[in-house]
Amino acid sequence: MSVGRFLQQGAAGNADTSDDDFANVVLLLDGDGTSGDNNETFTDSSTNGFTVTESGSVVQGSFSPYGDNWSNYFDGNSDALTIADSADFDFGTGDFTMEAWIYPRSLSDVNDYNSIVSAHNPTAGSPAAGESWLFTVLNNQKLTVYGSGGTTSSSNATVSLNEWSHVMITRSSGTIRFFINGTLDTNTPSVTGNFNCTSAGLAIGRQANPDGSTTRYWDGWISNVRLVKGTALQTSSFTPSTSPLTAVTNTVLLACQSNRFVDNSSSSHTLTPTGTVAVTPFSPFKDDDARDITTDGGSAYFNYGPYLTLPQNTAFNFGTGDFTVEFWANVDTYRTSGSYFDCFVAFGHYTSSPYFRITHTGELTCGLVSAAYSSTSTIDTGEWNHFAITRSGTTVRIFVNGTLETTGTNSANLGNSSSVYIGTSAWLPTAEEMKGYLSDVRIVKGTAVYTSSFTPPTAPLTAVTNTSALLNFQDAGIYDRSGINNIDTVGNAQIDTAVKKYGTGSMEFDGSGDYLLCNSSEAFGYGTGDFTLECWVYKDANPSADAGIIEQRPASTNGNYPMLGLNSSGQLFYYVNAAYKISASASTALSNQAWDHVAYVRSGGNLGTLYINGTSVGTWVDTTDYVSETPLRVGEHAFSAAQFNGFIDDLRITKGVARYTANFTAPTDALPKF
């Protein structure tokens, strides 16, 4: 276990029920629930209890806007968060602190620097004294500060790849100190010159040059960036925080720790994303209790096609009265040109009914028959935003993340000319679909819930007085306890309570069209680091051909995608790059109607081991750089479409941690859920 992971154990709680490495769990399917449950039911939690109809496959799950532990993912190619030039970032000759949690997937920038935070603009030529600074990691994995007209100083110790590390650089009375996971480095140089920002402003995840001529992008995750001006928070070794950082005195930036791109310092700098940088709950911190979709929230994922409808009803006919429509949205992308738009909610044809959609320039637009009203801010992809539209009397208000942005006057008679469409428009349902997540869609007839700026919800919404419909998206029977992934239950994949290893149930697959499908996620990109794939399997019969237990390849494409599967003789195998890397012998074939624990572990960055019931059945030299641009399947082979026939329980994927490095005793109880 790395030092960085060890430092997080203080937040764990009871050691008998908590997993010290749960922050590294990127998928946990415990199989608990009610027999027959899947993820295809959508409930209206208002007192009306309207039937919700699914068209296509809307993917439901536990990814939600709620929680305290977040990071931002940067793809190493185009992703960054930029901030305008500010005197806040002119540290001059004084003391300062730069710190963050980082998870580098690689350190391969061609220009040597892999920027965490940068106020450096090389396009202006070689910077003069005091013009710029860099908080970065070099290709040799050394923590580095650059500034004072070209002075570069680095730690003697190195930062690990593919695991979370806390990094900090401070200056106190001219002395620079480097800290990696709280340990003071042996190199403490004297650097007394100016450290000031340039006209390029600041960038997180990229060098701050505005024209992009020198990239120096970050490849991986960054969490809890904190810049403190005038104070060296540490001058000797310390234990890093086991919970998200706060804005201590003199904090001028506190970012990459929220469900959206926001500076939580008192400066409230505007963060502008570029590329596809995204908010993710994969973070260095773990929760102190188990995740429950009913209290921690859920969402539905719409992928330019699927949508939901509520029936036409007078409950959605607002007339000339007050109303509220609100929801959380996290969009992957939206149309920036053409005749069509991405629509969130629509009550009928736009000439007679309200609609709510994104413009081509990124504003939220509310159409109310004779007029349209738009937010003043634009929607950024990859983050959660809370939207609320109300009418009180004749005053229309648009709120974005609790801030009142737009007011207008409207007395139109607002009807409901068709079903209510969620995830597309009512008049062009196959042309104006959205791509992204919605959470907590609430429609209230007769009440303007908000009339002035407010704090956005921090927990799932409830059915307040006059609620016409409430879609919390908490109906997933099979959901990810890590809170990272939404899951599509394909075919008849469902919970079964009669056959189980631990807990109240397991996941049943009948071998004919049943499997689980997770959205593509950067969390499943293990890079060159350690990881663990594991679960309990109960095989009813051998598959007709190779069947995936855990499969990350896209259909009909080989490459750096792992597959843990069973062949037609019931033998376990591990497959990657068009080759069987480990195949268990016939003598270790899994029996029918019996539970077996199976696991694949890469440890030390190069030793791959396949285990059955805690005993190694083969190894190979695994130096694969695992990519993550594909969905993950449970119970299916992407090529042959052969499905697993039986039950799977306690499936867990741990990123950055080799849980087993030698023969072990298979888990004797249900896996911890936090």
N, C-alpha and C positions, 0 to 999 in steps of 0.2 A: 504494500500500500504506500502511495506517495505521501510525502510530507504535507503537500497541499490538501489531500483528502483527509489526512489525520487531523488537521486543524479544524475540520468541520464537524468532528464528532461531538464537540461540546454542546451542539444544539440538538442532539439526537433524542433526549428524553430517556425513557425506560429501556435499558439495554436488552431486556428479554423480549420486547415487542418491536423494537426499532432497528432499522438497517443503517449502519454507519455510512454505507455507500449509496443511500437512496437518491441523493442528489445526482448520481450518475445513471440512474435507471431511466431509460428513454422509452420503455414499453413494459407495462405490467398488466397482464390479463389474468385475473384470479379465478374466473369461471363461476363466481358466486352470483346468486340471483334466484329468480323464479323460473321454474321449468317452462320451456317454450319461449322465453324472452329472446328477442333479437333487437335489431336497431331500426326496424322498419315502421314503428309506431310513433306517431307524433300527437301529443295531447294539448288541447286547449285547457289551460288551468284556470280559466275564469269560471264563474258560476254557470255560464251558458253551456260550457262543455261541447262546443261545436266540433263536428267531425273535421279533421284535417286530412286532406287528400294529397298523396304524394304522386307526382308525375316525374318519371325517371328515377334516379337514385340520389336522393339528398342524403349526405353522409353525416350522421349524428355522432356526438361524442363529448368528451370531457374537456376539450380545449375551450377555455373561457376567458373573459376579460378580468376575472377576479383572482386575487392572490397577491403575494408580496415579493415573490422570487422570480426575477426576470433577467434576461440578458438580450443583447442584440447580436444577430448573426451577420457576418460580412463574408462575401464570397471570394475575396482575394483578387477580383477582376475589376469591379466597377462600384462597389458599395462604399458609402461613407455617410457620415453626418457632418454637415458644415455649419459653422456659426460665424456671424459677422464679426469684423474686427471690433475689439473692445479694450479699453484701458484696464479692464479686469484681468486681462491676460498679460499685461506688462508687469512682470515681476521685478524688473530693474536689477539692482544689485542686492536686493533683500532676500529674506528667507522665503521658502516655498515648499509645498508638498504636491507631488503628482502621484496618484495611485489608481489602481484598477485591479479587478480580477480578470484574468485572460485564459483562454483555452485555444492555443494556436494549433490549427490543423496542419499547417506547414509554415516554414520560414524560408520561402524561396523567392522573394522579390529580387528581380534582376539587379536592382540598384543597392542591394545589401540591407537597406533599412526596411523594417516591417513596422509601420507606424501605428502606435496605439493612439496617441494624441499628438497633433502637430500644429505649430504656428510658424512653419518654415516655408518660404516661397522661393524656390531655386530659380524661377524664371526671371527673377530680377538680377541674376548674376550672383557671384560669390557674395554672400551677405556680409555686410559690415558689422562691427561690434554692436551687439544689442538688438539686431534686427529680427532674430528668429530663434526658435528652439524646437527640439523634437524629443518626445518621450517614446522610446522605440525599443525593439529587440532586433539585434543583428542576425544575419544568417548563421553565425556561430553560436546562436542562442544566448548571447550575453545581453543583459539589460543595459540600455545605453541612454545617455542624455547628450544632446547636441545643442550647442548654443554659444552665446558670447562671441559672435563673429567667427565661428568655425571650430570652436573647441569641442572635441568629442571625448567623453569619458565613459568607460564601461565597467561592469562588474566582473569580478574574476569567476564567480559562480555562474551557472547557466540555468535557463528556464526550460522546463520539460515540454515536449510536444504532447499533444493529445491528452492533456489532463488540465484541470483547473489549478492555477497558481495565483497567489496574491503578489503583486509587484508594487513597489513604492520607491520613489526617489525623493529625497529631501535635501534642502540646503539650509544650513544653520551657520551663520557668521562666516560664510564663504566656503564651508566644508560640505562637499557633496557626499551623500551616503546612499547606497543601494541596499534594498531589502527584497529578498525573495522568500515568500512564505514566512515573513517576520524575522528572518535571520539576517543580521547585519553583515554585509559583505566586507571582505578584507581590504578592498580598495576604497579609500576615502580621500579622493583628490581635493585640492583647493582650487575652486573656480569662482572668482570674485567678480567677473564681468556682468554686463547687462543681459537679462533674459527678457526680451520684449516681443510682443506680437507684431505682425506686419500687416500691410494692407490686404494680405490674402485672408486674414481672419484665422479661425481655428478649424481643424478637422479632426474627427474621431474616425479611425479606421483607414486613414489615407493621409499622405502628405498634403499640406494645406494649399498647394499651388492651385490657382483657380482654373488654369487652362488644361490641367491634366497631363502636361508634357512629361512630368516625372511622377510615376504612379505611386509606388511604395504603398500598396494596399495591404490591409490586414486580411488574413485568411483564417477564419475561425470565429470564436465568440469573444465578446467583451462585455463585462458586467461591472456596474458600480464604479464608474469613473468619477473620481473626485479631485478637483484642483483647489488648493488652499493658498491664498496669497498672503505673504507676510508671516507665516507660521510654519516651522518644521515640526510636524506632528510627532515624529519619532527621531531619536538620536541614538537609540540602542535597540537591541533585539526585543521583539515583542510578539504577542499572539494576535494574529489578525482577527477581526470581528467574525463571529459565526452567524451574523445576521446582516441584512442590508445596511449600508452606511447611511449616516445622517449628515445634515448640513451643520457641521460644527462652526464655531466662530471663524470668520474670514474665508469661508467656502465661497468660491466664485463660480464653480460649476459642479453639478452633481447629476450625472446622466447614466443612461443604459441600465436603469433599475426599475422601470415602470412599464405598464402595458401599452404605452405609446412613447413617441420620441419627445421627451420633455426634460427640461432642466429643473431639478427640484431644489436648487439653491435659491436664495432670496433674489438673485440677479434675474432669474427666469429668462435666460437667453433662449432665443428661438433656434431650434435644431431643424435643419433642412436635410432630408434624406436624398441621396442620389443612388442610382442603381436599384438593387432589390434588397437592400438592407431590411431585416425583419426582426420584430419583437418575438421572443420565444421564452417559454417557461423553463427551458434548460438553463440552469444557473448553478453557482457554486454552493448554494444554500439549500437545506432541506426543510420541509415543513415539520412541525412538532406534533402533528396528528395525521391520521389517515385521510386521504382525499375521498370525499363523498360527493357525487354529482349533484345531489339535491341541495347541498349547502354550499358547494364550491362552484356550481354552475356548469353549464354545458353550452354547446353551439351546434349549428347545422352548417354544413359546407355545400355550397352551390358551385357547380363547375360548368358554367355556360351551357345550360341545357335543362337540368332538373329544376323543379320548383314545387311549391306547396300552394294549396288553395283552401280557403274557408268559404262556406256557402254564402250566397247572397242572403242578406237578412237585414231587417230594420235596425238591428243593433249597430250596423255599420253605416246607417244613414244619419249623418250629423245634422241635416237640415241647416238652419241658420244659427244653431247653438254652439256652445263651447265643445272643444274636443282636445285630445292629446294623442299623438302617435309618437312612440319612442322605440329605440332599439340601439343595440351595439352593432357595429359593422367593422370588419377587418378584411379589406379587399386585396386580392392578389394583383389585380390590374383592372383597368377600365378603358372603354373606348375613348380615343382622343380625337376621332374624326368620323365622318359618315353620317348616315341618316338615323342611326339607332343609338340608344343610350343604355347604361346599366341601371336597372330599376330594382329598388329594394322592396317597396310595398306599393300596391296599386289597388284602388277600390272599384275600378270600372273604366270606361272610356274617358279620356282626358277632358272631353268637352262637358262632362257632367259629374265627374267623380274625382276625388283627390288622388294624387300620386306623389311618390318620393323617389328621386333618382339622382345620379351623378351627372353633371354636365361634362362636356368634352374637355373643359379646363379644370375639372376637379372639384367644383363646388357642389354642395348638397342643394337640390332644388325641390321646392314644394309647390306643386301645381294645384290651384284651387279654382277650377272651372274658368273663371274670367281673368285670372292673373297667376303669375308665378313669382316665387320669392326664393332667393338664393342666399346661402351663407357667404360671409365675406372671406373666410379662410378656405383653403383648398384641402382636399382629402389626400393624405399620404398613404401609399400602399404599405402593407406589412405591419400595420399597427392597429390597435383597437381604438375606435372613436365612438363616443356616445352621442347620439342625435335625438333631439326632442323637438317636435313641432306642435304648438298649441294655438288655439284661438280662444280668447276671452272677450266676450262681447263681439266687437268687430276688429279687435286687435290680434293680428297674427304675429307670432314670435318664433324664431328659429334659434335653438340653443345647440352649440357644439361643445362637447365636453364640459357642459354646465355653464358655459359663458353665453350670455345673450348677445347674438351677433346681428340679427336682423329683425326689424319690426315693420309691419305694414297694416293696411286697413282692408278688410274683406268681409262682406256680408252675404256672400253667395250661398244659395241653397245647395248644400253638398249632399248629393245622393250616393247610392251604391248600385250602380247599373249592372253589376255582374258579381261573380264570386270575387272574394278578396284574394289577390295573388301575392305570394311571398317569394321573393327571389327573381321576379320578372315583372313585366307589365301586363295589365289585363287586356289591352287591346292588341299587343304584339307579343304573346307569351313565348313564341319560339324565335324571337329576334332581339329582345331586349333583356335577356337573362344577365345575371350578375355572376362574377367569379370571386368567391371569397366566403367569409363566415358571417353569419348573423347570430346574435344572442339576445335573449330577453326582448322579444317583440311584444309590446303592450299597446293595445288600442283602448282608449277611454272615451266614451260618449257622454257628453254633458258636463265635463269638468276639464278645466285647464289646470293640469297638475302643477305646472311651473309658470310663474309670471315674472320672475326675476332670476338672475344668475344663481346657480346652486352647485353643490358638490355632486359630481356624478355618482351613481350607485356603487357601493363597494361590496354588495352581496346581491344574489338573484332577486329580481323584482317579484312582488306579490300582487295579488288581485285586489287593488284598492277599490273603493266605492265607484260604481259606474263602469268598471272594467268590462268591455265587450268581448275581448279576447286577449289571451296571454300565452305566448309560446316561449317557454323557458328552455326547451330542447334538453330536457332532463330524462328522456325516456329510453336512452340507450340501455339495453339489457347487458351488453358486453362492452364495457368501456375501460379506457386506459387509466389505471390508477396513478400514473405519472402526470396526467393532465396535459400531455403534449400532443396526442394524436386523436383524431376522429376515425371511426372504424365503420366500414360498410359490411354488413352481414349478407353475403351473397348466397343465393339459393335458400336452403333450409338450415343454414348454420344458426345454432341457437343454444341456449342454456339447457342443461339436463341435470336434474337433481337426484336421479336414481343411481347414476354411475359417477363417482367422484373420488378423487384422491384425498383432498383436504377441503375444508370449508363447506359451503352449502351446495356446491354444484361444480360442473365442468362444462366445457364447450363441446357440443356434439356436431359431428360431421358424418353424413351418411354415405360418402364416397361417390355421390352423383351430383355434381354441380355446387357443392357446398364449400365455401372458404371465407376467410376474412380478408379485407383489403384496407390497408392504411394508406392515407395520402402520402405522396412523396414528402420526405422530411430530411432536412440536413442533419437531424439528430441521428439518422441511421448511417451517416458517413463516418466510418470508424478511422479513416485515414490510415496511418501506419501504426496506430496505437493499439493498446490492449482492448479486448472486449470479451463479453460472455453472452452466448445464446443458450438458453436452457428452458426446459419444460418437462412435465410429466405427460406421457402418452399411453393410451390404452387402445390397442389395435384390435378392431373386430375381425378384420380380414386383411390379407395382403392386397396392396393396390394392383391394378392391372398393368401399370408401368410406374416409372419413377414418380413418386408423389412428394411434394414439398411439405415439410413440417413448418419451417421458416424459410421463405424464398424471397429474395430481393432483386431478382433479375426482371427486366421488362420482357414482355412476350417476344419470343423469337430473337433475343439478343443476348449474346454472351458478353463477358467483360468482367470488371472488378466488382462483381456482385456475389455475395455469399448465398449458399443454399445448404440447409440442413434437411435431409430427406430420407425416405425409405424406398428401397427398390421392390420389385415384384416378389422377391423371396423374403421380404420382411427384414432385410439387412439395412442398418443405418449407414449413411454416407455423408461426406462433406464435399461440396463441389464448388469450384470457382474457375473462371477463365477457361471454360470449355473442357474441364478435366476433373475427374474424380480424384481429389487429393488424398482422401482417406476413405476406405471402404471397410466396414466391419466384416469379420469372417462369418461363414455360415454358422459356426458354432455359437455365435453371439446374436443370432437373429432374434428379433423380438417375438415373444409369444403372443398368441391371440388371447383376448380377454384377461389381460394382466397389465398392471401399471409398471412402467419403466421410466426412470429418470434419464433423460438424454441431455448432453451439453457439448457445445463446441467452445473452446477457450483459446484465445491468443494471448500469450504472456511474453513479457520481455520484448515485445515488438516483433518477434519472429518465430516463436514456437507455437504451432497450432496443434491442439490435442482434442481428440474426440473421446467422449466418455459415455459409458452406459452404466447406470446405477453406481456412479462414482469410480468406476474402473476404466482406465485408459484402454482403448481398443485401437489406437494408432496415432501417430504424430507426423508432422511434415514441417518443413521450413516455410513459414508463411510471412512473406515480406510484401504482401499485396497492399496497395494503396486503395482502400475501399471507398468508392464514391457513393453518392447519396441521392442522385437525381431521379430515383425510381420509386414506385409504390412498394410496399411490403405486403406479401401474402402469407397467410397462415392456413395451411391445409391444402395447398394447391401447387402444382408444377406449372411454371409459366409457359413451357414449351409444349408438353404433351397434354396439358390440361387434365392430367390425372389427379384425382383428389384423394386425400387421406380418409380412410374409413374407420371411425372410432371416436375417441374422446381426447381432448387436450386440457390439461389443468396447469395452473400456476406457470404461465409462460412469462419469462422475464428476459429482457435485453438490457445489459449494462454496458455503457460506453465508457471507455477509458480505464476499466478495472478488469483484471483477470481474477475472477472470484476463486478459481481452483487452479493450483499450480502443481498438484500431485494427486494421486488417488485419494478419494474423500468419501465420507458417508453422505449419501443422498439426503436431502432435507427431510427431517422427521416431523415437520409441522408445516402449516401453510406459510408461504413466504411473507415477510413483513411488508406492510403497506405504507410505511413512511420511514 
